[in-house]
């Protein structure tokens, strides 16, 4: 399958609000090279906002859908899937008070529909947010973005590298311990943290993951975005 035919997850806004047709849902917004999708929340956790880069420390209820494979999206009437070529208007917004948002207008058959997506959690360690999606969507629609895919073959899911890469499909930053726990849960395994870290470093070397460090010196990994300099996860 060619790069143009393959559908690839390019970005996820893990916790977002979708406002469509007078209804409002919490969930995860996903951008691929073919579609803009909203998946209604199926998970919830309480997070320390300071750990996410917020200026004021408080506990926040994060409701989201942890999507790492497009083939396994649960069916729900609150979900939304819009082909990029069907979008007629898109606009990102971020004010001094209002949360970053993305508005789109698209044709559903002969019917014109509108949606607004609002970013719930502002991570000040990131340079980009939901307001920047409009520009990237327009570039994808016009074909002015060339996806940058790793030159190495994708590791098989039979390998630890393949299992880790599948687990990192949600485009979120994760430490070695979190990656280990998720892979163990997904595949009913008992792993050695050193083996997990070595596999992550191997995936960095082959261009599948990026490695970052926070001020404390702790290392985090993220699946490398095919968008290159237009990476919306950075």
Secondary structure as UniProt FT lines:
FT   TURN            3..5
FT   STRAND          9..20
FT   TURN            21..22
FT   STRAND          23..32
FT   STRAND          35..40
FT   STRAND          43..48
FT   HELIX           49..52
FT   STRAND          59..64
FT   HELIX           70..72
FT   TURN            77..78
FT   STRAND          80..83
FT   HELIX           84..86
FT   STRAND          87..93
FT   STRAND          101..108
FT   TURN            109..110
FT   STRAND          111..119
FT   TURN            124..125
FT   HELIX           130..132
FT   HELIX           133..142
FT   TURN            157..158
FT   HELIX           160..167
FT   HELIX           168..170
FT   HELIX           176..187
FT   HELIX           193..205
FT   TURN            206..207
FT   STRAND          209..213
FT   TURN            215..216
FT   STRAND          219..223
FT   TURN            226..227
FT   HELIX           228..230
//
